[in-house]
């Protein structure tokens, strides 16, 4: 009955799903998952009070799980009770500190409030607590696009894309990743010019952390993209970046994304992968021509990606989470 109810829910037949869940609950009144799913059906139909009524006794008895809190918070938010919704998620995170989806939903509430700093902090906390929950990478990348630290948009966008690959959101992320590289090199090119012979600010300086190491490596390689950001230049840039990183920083700052990309280089897939990531977004006509000359390339790559799933790890979290004063304020036109 549970399986049948879930099928009804997936088909959008919420009325029949609710009936079936109720029948299942009558047979197994101690199964929290049935109440959670019934509450979710109520939420999806706009019956927010019914959803809350179902969940309150479960949470009051401390029998709820992550989904119980998530659906309760979503129902409260839909009723515009945002303060209670945030409080619910904060309570849930204390109980389930490794549930990435809870950090995600809390971040969305903060973002809806215009509190981008708190939103980004929530998603970064979620990345650290639950590296496998990939949507937090997408949210963090999207948010970093409006900051002075586009390097994190570059990293998080590609991490997300290696997990979620064939959705409209993945296509959006490809566009975002290309834009993130443009922002990164635009920023590197507009930094304050170091004083003459000032070794402390010289390119050859020693970075203090992972973020500085990535920025410094890209800065050294900036001549590769001096004539523009496109698929061909990015392929050369990223190949040289991996070589430089492996030689200089890989032992000090092991990073699963760079290890994965290096695997692609050694397996002969990296050039194809860059076409797969940037080609269609950068220049659709050229990408179409490239595909006609290499008809088996993308299918082979996608088979490799399928058989080599990407799994970020907790040790990837080099972000110091300094998010105050990093957002770029839009300049108002003079009147």
N, C-alpha and C positions, 0 to 999 in steps of 0.2 A: 504493500500500500504506500509505503514511503517512496519507493521508486516510481510508482505511478503518479503520486502527487507531484514529485519533482518534474516529471515529464510534462504534466499539465502546466506547471509554473513556467517551464522553459518555452512551452508553446504559446504562452500568454493567456491561457484559459484559467484565469485566476479564481473564478467562481468555483469551478470544479476542483481546482487545487485546494482551496480552503475547505471544501466539503470533505475531501479525501484525507487531508491532514487531521481534521476534527475526528473523523472515524478512526484514524490510526491512534490518536491521542486517547480515545476511549478504550482502546485495547492495550496501550502502553503509556499510561499517564506519567511515568517516571523518566521518559526519554526527552532530554532537553532539546535535542536537535529538532524534534517535531514542533515544539513551541517556537523555536527560533525561526523555522521556515514558515510557520503559519503567520508569525508576526511580520516577516518579510513580505509575505503575500498581502497582508493588510497595508503595509507601507506602500507597496507598489500600486495599490488601488486607491491610495489617498486616505485610507481609514487609519489615520495616525493614532487617534485615541484608542482604537481597538488594539493596535500593535503594542502600545504602551501598557494597556491593561493585561495583555498576555504576558509581557516580560517582567513587570514589576514584582510579582510573587517569586519568580525565579531568582532575580537579582537580590531581592530582600533576604532570601535564604542562602545566599552565596553559592548558588548552584549554576549560575550563568557562566558562559564562556565568552571568548572574544566577539563572536557573532551577536550574542545577546546585547552586549554593550554597543556594538556598532549599529545595530538596527534601532536601539533605543535612541542613540545620539542622532541618527538620521531622521527619526520621527520627530524628535524635539526641534531639530533644525528646520524641518518642513513646517512646523507650527510657529516658526520664528522665535523660538525660545532658545536663542543662541548661547546664552550664559549657561543654562542648564546642560545644553549639548556639550559644550566644552568641558564642563565639570564632569560629565559622564565619561568622556574619553580620557580625561586626566586620571580619574579613578581607575579606569580600565587599564591604563598603561602601568600604573603602580602594581596592579595585579598580574598583568601579562606584559612584562617589560620587553619581550622579544617578539611581539606581534606587530610587524611592520605596517599592517593595514590601519591600525589604530593611530599611529603617528601620521599616516597619510591623511586620514579623515580629519584629525585635529588641525593639520596644516591647512587643509582646504577651508575649514571654518575661519581660521585666522586670516587667510587670504581674502575670503569674502568680506571680512571686516576691514580690509585695507591694511592689515598689520603684516606686511611682507617680511619683516625681520623675524617675527615669531613663527610665521609660516615656514620660512626657510630653515629656521632652527629645528622645527618639528620634523621636517623631511630629512635633515642631516642626522638627527637623532635616530630616525627610523632606519636610515642606511646603516648606521653603526650597529643598531640593535638587531636588525634582521636583513643582512646583506642580500638574501635571496629574493626579497620582495622588491621587484624591479621598478614598480611604478614610482617609488620615491626618487629614483634616479631621474626619471622623466621630469617630475615636478621640480626637482632641484636644478636641473639643467635649464629648464624654461625660466626659472626665476633668476638664475645667474646671468642670463642674457641681458638683464637690465642693471647689471652691476659693474664695478671696476675690476672684477675677477672673472673674465670670460673663459679663462683656462679651465675652470671647473665645469662650465657649460660644455666645453670640448670633451672632457673626460666622461662626465655623467651621461651626456647624450649618446656617446658611442657605447657605453656600458649597457644602457637601456636597449639600444638597437641590436645588440648581440643577443638579447633575450627575447624581445618582442620584435618580430621581423616582417610580418605580413599583415599589417593593419593600417588603417588611415593614420593612426597616431605614429606608427613607424615611419610613414612617408613624411609626416610633419617633422619628425625628429631628424630625418636626413636633411631637410631644408634648414632646420635649426643648427645642425652640426656644421654645415657649410657656412652659415652666417656667423657661427661662433668663431671659426677660424678667421673670418674677415675681421671680426671685432678684436680678436686676439692680436693680430698683426698690426691693425690700426692703432691699438693701444700701445704696443711695443714701439711703434714708430713715433708716438707723440709723447713719450715720457720725457722728463726733464733731461737735458743734455748734461752728462757728467762734466765736472770741472776738469780742466787740462791736467793730465797726469795724476788724477785722483784715483789711486789704486783701489780704494774702498768701493768705488762705484764702477770700476772697470768691468767689462764683459767677462774677463778671466777670473772674476771674484769667486769665492766659495759660497754656495747657497747655504742658507741656514735650515731649510726644511724641504720637503717634497715639492710643495707648490713653487718655491723659488727655483728648485732644480729643473722642473719642467719648463718654466718660463725662460730660464737662462739658456736651456738647450734649444728651445725654439728661436730665441733671439739670435744665437750664434748661427742658426741655419736660415735666417730671414732672407739672405740673398737668393735662396732657391725660389722664393715666391715674389721676388722684387718686381716681376713683370705681371703680377696678378695672381689671384686665387682661383685655380681651376683644377679639374680632375687630374690632369697630367702633372702639374706642379705639386699638388698635394700628395700624389703618389710618391714622387721623388723626395719631397720634404719628410713624409712620414717614414719612408724607408730609411733615410739617413738619421732621422730621430731615433729610431729603434736601434740602429748600429751604435750611435753615440751613447744612448741610454745604457745599453748592455755593457759598453766599455767603461762607463764612468759611474753610473748610479745604481745599477740593477742590484748589486749586492747590499747596498745600504737601504734602498727603498724598493723592495720587491713589490710588484704590482700586477695583479692577475690579468688586467686588460693588456698590458704591454707584453706579458708572457704569451698571451693568446695570439696577439698580432705577430709576434716573433715566430710562433709556430706556423702561422700562415706563410710567412716569408720562406721558412725552411721547407715547407710543403709545396711551394710554388703557386700558392693561391692569392698572394697579397695584392698583386696588380689587378687581378679579377675582382677581388674584394673591394678595392677602391673604386672600381667602375660600378660595382653593385651599390656602394654607399652613395657616391657623388654623381655618377654619370648622368642619370635621368634628370636630377635637379639642376646640375650645372649647365648641360647643353643636350636637350632631348634628341635633336637631329644627329649630333655626333654619336651619342650613345646608341641610337638606333642603327647607325652605320656600323659601329663597333660590334654590335650584336649579330649583324648579318655576316660579318667576317669571322666571328667566334661564336657560332650557334650553340656549341656544347659547353662553353665556359661557365655561364651563370648556373645552369643545372648542376654541373659538377661541384661548383662552390657551395650551392645550397645543400647538396647532399653531404658535403664535408661539414657544413655548419650543423646539419641535423645530427650527424654522428659524433660531433664534438660540441655538445651543449656547453654554453658558458655559465660558470658558477662563480660569482664574486665571493670573496671571503672577508672575514672580519678584519684581517690584517691590511686590507686595502684602505682603511679609514685613516688617511693622513690629513684630512681636513681639520684645521684647528677651530673651525666653527666661529671665526671672528666675522660676524656679519653686520655689526654696527657700522654705519657710515660708509658702506660699500655700494649703496644703491645710487644710481645716477639720477639726479633730479632734472626733470625736464625744464628747459629754459622757457620762460614766458615771453611772448612777443611784446616788444615795447609799444605802448599805445601813444 
